[in-house]
Amino acid sequence: MSRIRDMEKRARSARLDRWVSGLLGRAGVGAGVTVLVSVLPVLGLIAPAIGGGVASWTDNDGVDRGSHVGAAAGAMVALLSLPLTFVAVGIASTVSPAATIGVLALTLLGAVYVIGSAALGGHLVDEAMERRESSEATAQTPIERLKRRYVDGEIDDAEFERRLERLVDAERTRAGSRSE
């Protein structure tokens, strides 16, 4: 019984490690890019989208979740701005309750903008990468596609050899008919 519990504990730990190093690691990269780009004139306005796009671009496990990684990057940036928010609320509270509410409203609006545009940037990069991969797949020759299927384990040795022989024969036939 304890062996099963140990295995379950290790499986949970492995999932957590993948989650932390995967999603949070890529989101951290996106948040860093967002902060760096935000100081640039004009580009600073779209810094969250750029950071979310970078976070999605670093996602190399093939799972369609660009908007999730982007939103996580935006949320990290929003969390990083909390100390500044506390200072602004403290200053506004000395002025008037209306100023405090205004600062809080602007902070909320800013957080929604940062998280939403980072998610959008992640989604757009994810879509662009999907389109690129599909166009690359269609540009392959039949023999290249057959090799890919064999390498991916979709077909076995015998099926690979049979189909390869058929494709090579078809290529020879086409080459022979062009030379005549």
Phi, psi and chi 1 to 4 in degrees:
 res  aa     phi    psi   chi1   chi2   chi3   chi4
   1 MET       -  -42.0 -166.5   61.5  131.8      -
   2 SER   -67.9  -29.6   67.2      -      -      -
   3 ARG   -64.3  -40.9 -176.5  174.1  169.1 -152.9
   4 ILE   -65.7  -42.3  -67.7  172.6      -      -
   5 ARG   -62.5  -39.5  -99.5 -176.1  -86.1  157.7
   6 ASP   -64.3  -40.7  -72.5  -17.1      -      -
   7 MET   -65.3  -41.2  -71.0  172.2   56.5      -
   8 GLU   -64.7  -40.2  -71.9  173.3   -9.6      -
   9 LYS   -64.3  -42.5 -167.3 -175.1  -80.4 -174.0
  10 ARG   -65.1  -39.0  -86.4 -171.4 -110.7  128.1
  11 ALA   -64.3  -42.1      -      -      -      -
  12 ARG   -63.5  -41.8  -89.6 -167.1  -54.0 -103.3
  13 SER   -64.3  -40.3  176.0      -      -      -
  14 ALA   -65.5  -41.0      -      -      -      -
  15 ARG   -63.0  -42.6  -79.6 -166.3  -56.3  -90.7
  16 LEU   -64.2  -43.2 -179.3   63.9      -      -
  17 ASP   -60.2  -44.0  -71.8  -14.4      -      -
  18 ARG   -64.1  -39.1  -81.0 -165.4  -51.1  -88.8
  19 TRP   -66.8  -45.7 -172.2   74.9      -      -
  20 VAL   -66.5  -48.9  168.4      -      -      -
  21 SER   -74.3  -26.6   66.6      -      -      -
  22 GLY   -83.1  -84.4      -      -      -      -
  23 LEU   -62.1  -51.3  177.8   73.4      -      -
  24 LEU   -68.6  -34.8  -69.1 -179.0      -      -
  25 GLY   -65.0  -46.8      -      -      -      -
  26 ARG   -67.2  -38.1  -71.0 -171.9  -70.1  -85.9
  27 ALA   -65.3  -35.9      -      -      -      -
  28 GLY   -64.1  -40.3      -      -      -      -
  29 VAL   -61.9  -45.3  168.8      -      -      -
  30 GLY   -62.0  -40.3      -      -      -      -
  31 ALA   -64.9  -40.9      -      -      -      -
  32 GLY   -62.0  -43.2      -      -      -      -
  33 VAL   -63.3  -41.5  168.3      -      -      -
  34 THR   -58.1  -47.2  -60.0      -      -      -
  35 VAL   -63.8  -42.7  169.9      -      -      -
  36 LEU   -65.9  -43.0  -70.2  174.4      -      -
  37 VAL   -73.7  -25.3  173.2      -      -      -
  38 SER   -64.3  -20.5   68.2      -      -      -
  39 VAL   -83.8   -9.8  -61.9      -      -      -
  40 LEU   -80.8  138.8  -61.2  174.4      -      -
  41 PRO   -61.6  144.4  -13.6   21.6      -      -
  42 VAL    65.4  -53.4 -178.5      -      -      -
  43 LEU   -63.7  -23.8  -78.0 -179.6      -      -
  44 GLY   -58.5  -27.6      -      -      -      -
  45 LEU   -68.8  -31.0  -63.7  172.2      -      -
  46 ILE  -108.4   16.1   58.9  169.0      -      -
  47 ALA   -54.9  -42.1      -      -      -      -
  48 PRO   -62.2  -38.7  -22.5   32.4      -      -
  49 ALA   -65.9  -39.2      -      -      -      -
  50 ILE   -65.5  -45.3  -66.4  170.1      -      -
  51 GLY   -62.7  -42.3      -      -      -      -
  52 GLY   -64.4  -37.1      -      -      -      -
  53 GLY   -65.3  -42.0      -      -      -      -
  54 VAL   -64.2  -41.6  168.6      -      -      -
  55 ALA   -61.0  -41.3      -      -      -      -
  56 SER   -69.3  -37.7  177.3      -      -      -
  57 TRP   -65.0  -32.4  178.7   67.6      -      -
  58 THR   -77.5   -7.5   60.4      -      -      -
  59 ASP   -77.8  100.6 -177.4   13.0      -      -
  60 ASN  -108.5   14.8   58.4    2.5      -      -
  61 ASP   -92.4    5.0   60.6    4.7      -      -
  62 GLY    78.2    6.3      -      -      -      -
  63 VAL   -86.4  135.2  178.1      -      -      -
  64 ASP   -79.1   91.7  178.4   21.9      -      -
  65 ARG  -149.9   36.0   60.7  170.7 -176.9 -133.7
  66 GLY   -57.1  -41.6      -      -      -      -
  67 SER   -68.9  -31.6   57.1      -      -      -
  68 HIS   -68.2  -44.8  -65.1  110.4      -      -
  69 VAL   -65.5  -41.6  175.3      -      -      -
  70 GLY   -62.4  -44.8      -      -      -      -
  71 ALA   -63.4  -37.6      -      -      -      -
  72 ALA   -64.9  -38.4      -      -      -      -
  73 ALA   -64.0  -43.1      -      -      -      -
  74 GLY   -63.5  -39.2      -      -      -      -
  75 ALA   -64.9  -36.7      -      -      -      -
  76 MET   -64.1  -41.0  -76.5 -176.2  172.8      -
  77 VAL   -63.5  -43.3  171.2      -      -      -
  78 ALA   -61.1  -40.0      -      -      -      -
  79 LEU   -67.2  -35.1  -72.6  173.3      -      -
  80 LEU   -65.0  -25.3  -73.3  171.8      -      -
  81 SER   -86.6   -1.6   68.7      -      -      -
  82 LEU   -57.6  -44.0  -82.3  179.1      -      -
  83 PRO   -58.9  -40.1  -25.5   34.0      -      -
  84 LEU   -65.2  -36.8 -177.5   60.6      -      -
  85 THR   -62.9  -43.8  -59.5      -      -      -
  86 PHE   -61.8  -40.4  -68.0  142.3      -      -
  87 VAL   -64.2  -45.9  169.0      -      -      -
  88 ALA   -63.1  -40.9      -      -      -      -
  89 VAL   -66.0  -39.5  166.7      -      -      -
  90 GLY   -62.2  -43.2      -      -      -      -
  91 ILE   -67.5  -44.0  -67.5  170.6      -      -
  92 ALA   -64.2  -33.2      -      -      -      -
  93 SER   -67.5  -23.6   68.4      -      -      -
  94 THR   -77.9  -18.9   62.1      -      -      -
  95 VAL   -85.8  -61.3  174.7      -      -      -
  96 SER  -169.5  160.9   72.8      -      -      -
  97 PRO   -62.2  -34.6  -22.7   30.8      -      -
  98 ALA   -64.7  -39.5      -      -      -      -
  99 ALA   -64.9  -39.0      -      -      -      -
 100 THR   -63.1  -45.9  -55.4      -      -      -
 101 ILE   -63.4  -39.0  -68.0  171.0      -      -
 102 GLY   -63.1  -43.9      -      -      -      -
 103 VAL   -63.8  -43.1  166.6      -      -      -
 104 LEU   -64.4  -39.9  -71.7  173.0      -      -
 105 ALA   -64.8  -44.0      -      -      -      -
 106 LEU   -64.3  -37.1  -74.7  174.3      -      -
 107 THR   -63.7  -44.9  -60.1      -      -      -
 108 LEU   -63.4  -44.5 -179.1   61.2      -      -
 109 LEU   -61.3  -41.5 -175.8   65.5      -      -
 110 GLY   -63.8  -42.1      -      -      -      -
 111 ALA   -64.1  -41.6      -      -      -      -
 112 VAL   -63.5  -41.7  167.6      -      -      -
 113 TYR   -62.4  -47.1  169.0   74.2      -      -
 114 VAL   -63.7  -48.3  167.6      -      -      -
 115 ILE   -67.3  -43.4  -66.1  169.6      -      -
 116 GLY   -65.6  -43.9      -      -      -      -
 117 SER   -71.9  -31.4   61.3      -      -      -
 118 ALA   -66.3  -40.7      -      -      -      -
 119 ALA   -63.9  -41.1      -      -      -      -
 120 LEU   -63.0  -44.3  177.5   64.0      -      -
 121 GLY   -60.2  -42.4      -      -      -      -
 122 GLY   -63.1  -41.9      -      -      -      -
 123 HIS   -64.4  -44.6  173.5   73.0      -      -
 124 LEU   -64.0  -41.0  -67.2  175.0      -      -
 125 VAL   -66.3  -40.6  165.8      -      -      -
 126 ASP   -60.8  -44.6 -159.2   36.6      -      -
 127 GLU   -63.4  -42.4  -70.4  -68.2  -44.3      -
 128 ALA   -63.4  -39.7      -      -      -      -
 129 MET   -68.4  -37.5  -72.6  176.1   17.8      -
 130 GLU   -62.4  -45.0  -89.5 -176.6   30.4      -
 131 ARG   -62.7  -39.7  -93.5 -170.4 -112.6  115.1
 132 ARG   -64.9  -44.6  179.9  177.2  168.6 -154.5
 133 GLU   -63.3  -40.1  -71.3  171.2    1.6      -
 134 SER   -69.7  -35.1   67.9      -      -      -
 135 SER   -70.9  -34.3   67.7      -      -      -
 136 GLU   -67.3  -37.6  -73.6  175.0   -4.5      -
 137 ALA   -66.4  -37.0      -      -      -      -
 138 THR   -76.0  -20.2   57.6      -      -      -
 139 ALA   -81.5   -7.7      -      -      -      -
 140 GLN   -75.5  149.3  -68.8  178.6  -19.4      -
 141 THR   -75.1  162.8   66.2      -      -      -
 142 PRO   -57.7  -36.6  -26.3   33.9      -      -
 143 ILE   -67.8  -39.8  -68.2  176.2      -      -
 144 GLU   -63.8  -40.9  -71.1  170.0  -24.4      -
 145 ARG   -64.6  -39.2  -76.0 -166.7  -60.0  -92.8
 146 LEU   -63.6  -43.4  178.8   64.6      -      -
 147 LYS   -61.1  -42.3  -73.9  178.5 -176.7  177.0
 148 ARG   -61.5  -43.6  172.3   62.0   42.5 -150.9
 149 ARG   -64.1  -36.7  -70.1 -175.6   66.5 -162.7
 150 TYR   -67.2  -45.9  176.5   69.0      -      -
 151 VAL   -63.4  -37.9  168.4      -      -      -
 152 ASP   -74.7   -6.4  -70.3  -17.2      -      -
 153 GLY    82.5   15.6      -      -      -      -
 154 GLU   -74.4  -29.2  -67.6  178.0   28.1      -
 155 ILE  -130.2  153.9   56.4  175.1      -      -
 156 ASP   -90.5 -178.7   61.5    5.1      -      -
 157 ASP   -59.4  -48.0  -67.3  -18.3      -      -
 158 ALA   -63.5  -43.7      -      -      -      -
 159 GLU   -65.0  -38.8 -177.7   69.7   13.7      -
 160 PHE   -62.1  -48.4  172.7   73.6      -      -
 161 GLU   -63.3  -41.1  -70.8  175.2   16.6      -
 162 ARG   -63.3  -47.5 -175.4  179.3   65.2   74.1
 163 ARG   -69.2  -37.2  -70.6 -176.6 -178.0 -165.2
 164 LEU   -63.4  -43.4 -179.1   61.3      -      -
 165 GLU   -60.1  -42.3 -172.6  174.8  -41.7      -
 166 ARG   -64.7  -41.5 -166.5  170.7   28.6  167.9
 167 LEU   -67.4  -40.2  -72.5  171.5      -      -
 168 VAL   -65.0  -40.9  168.7      -      -      -
 169 ASP   -61.7  -41.2  -73.0  -16.5      -      -
 170 ALA   -65.0  -38.8      -      -      -      -
 171 GLU   -64.4  -42.9  -74.4  -73.2  -38.7      -
 172 ARG   -62.7  -42.0  -77.2 -171.2 -162.8  134.2
 173 THR   -63.1  -44.0  -56.3      -      -      -
 174 ARG   -64.1  -42.6  -91.7 -164.5  -61.5  -96.6
 175 ALA   -65.6  -37.5      -      -      -      -
 176 GLY   -69.2  -38.2      -      -      -      -
 177 SER   -73.4  -26.5   64.2      -      -      -
 178 ARG   -74.8  -33.3  -84.3 -171.4 -119.8  140.8
 179 SER   -78.6  -14.4   64.1      -      -      -
 180 GLU   -80.5      -  -69.7  176.5    3.2      -
